[in-house]
Amino acid sequence: MAGEPQDDCLFCKVVSGTIPATIVRETGTTVAFRDINPQAPTHVLVIPKAHYPDAAALAAAAPELAADVLRETRAVAEEEKLESYRTVFNTGAGAGQTVWHAHAHVLGGRGLHWPPG
């Protein structure tokens, strides 16, 4: 069922605390933690605590929760003192999504050129 924790989901396990992560922020609905394979000097993931497989499913089923995730990307950037940053939602394997739990990447701390690699 959408929103319910999934036993085989890495990020659901981060939410439950069964897999450790370097948490930088937590709200009632979201968790933000450092990416274990950073692609920029600052690389933080912001996830909803509820499980949705990707950003599109999250936005369709729980737009208020999607707004919480996006709001937290800004809070992370402010706490990390980023003047400029990129927020990325990869949706689908072809776009580079490897964990099937909606998440936003907050990337900053260096010049980020477009288009990316």
C-alpha positions in Angstrom: 0.0 0.0 0.0 1.3 3.5 -0.9 2.8 5.3 2.1 3.4 2.1 4.1 7.0 1.1 5.0 8.5 -1.6 2.7 10.6 -4.3 4.2 13.1 -4.3 1.3 13.5 -0.5 1.0 16.8 0.9 2.0 15.3 4.3 2.8 12.5 2.9 4.9 15.2 1.3 6.9 16.9 4.6 7.4 13.6 6.1 8.6 13.1 3.2 11.1 16.8 3.5 12.2 17.7 -0.1 11.3 20.3 1.3 8.8 22.5 4.1 10.1 22.7 7.4 8.3 24.2 10.8 9.1 21.0 12.7 9.7 21.2 16.4 9.2 17.5 17.3 9.7 14.3 15.5 10.7 10.7 16.7 10.8 7.5 14.8 11.5 7.2 13.9 7.9 10.8 14.0 6.4 14.4 12.9 7.1 17.4 14.5 5.5 20.8 12.7 5.6 24.2 12.8 3.8 24.6 10.8 0.7 27.1 7.9 1.1 28.4 8.6 -2.4 28.5 12.4 -2.7 28.5 14.0 -6.1 29.3 17.5 -4.7 30.9 18.8 -1.5 27.4 19.0 -0.1 25.1 16.2 -1.1 22.1 15.6 1.2 19.1 13.4 0.5 15.6 14.5 1.7 13.1 11.8 1.9 9.5 11.5 3.0 9.1 9.1 6.0 6.2 7.5 4.2 7.1 5.2 1.3 6.4 6.2 -2.3 8.4 4.7 -5.1 9.3 7.9 -6.8 8.7 11.7 -6.9 5.8 11.3 -9.4 4.0 8.8 -7.3 4.6 11.0 -4.2 3.2 14.1 -5.9 0.1 12.3 -7.2 -0.8 10.6 -4.0 0.4 13.1 -1.3 1.0 16.6 -2.7 1.3 18.1 0.8 4.0 15.6 1.6 5.8 16.4 -1.6 5.7 20.1 -0.6 7.2 19.1 2.8 10.1 17.4 1.0 10.7 20.4 -1.2 10.4 22.8 1.8 13.1 20.7 3.6 15.5 21.0 0.6 15.5 24.7 1.2 16.0 24.3 5.0 18.9 21.9 4.3 20.5 24.4 1.9 20.2 27.2 4.5 21.7 25.1 7.3 24.5 24.1 5.0 25.1 27.8 4.1 24.7 27.1 0.4 24.4 30.3 -1.7 23.4 28.2 -4.7 22.3 24.6 -4.9 20.6 22.2 -7.1 17.5 20.1 -6.1 17.2 16.9 -8.2 14.5 14.2 -8.2 15.5 11.2 -10.4 12.4 9.3 -11.5 13.0 6.0 -13.1 16.0 3.8 -13.8 16.8 5.7 -17.0 17.1 8.9 -15.1 19.5 7.3 -12.5 17.1 6.4 -9.8 18.6 3.4 -7.9 16.5 3.5 -4.6 12.8 3.1 -5.1 11.7 5.5 -2.4 11.0 9.1 -3.4 13.9 11.4 -2.6 15.4 14.8 -3.4 19.1 15.4 -3.8 20.4 18.7 -2.5 23.7 19.4 -4.2 26.0 22.4 -3.7 29.3 23.7 -2.5 30.9 24.0 -6.0 29.9 25.3 -9.4 27.2 23.1 -10.9 27.1 23.4 -14.6 24.1 22.5 -16.9 23.6 20.1 -18.4 25.0 17.7 -15.8 27.4 14.9 -16.9 
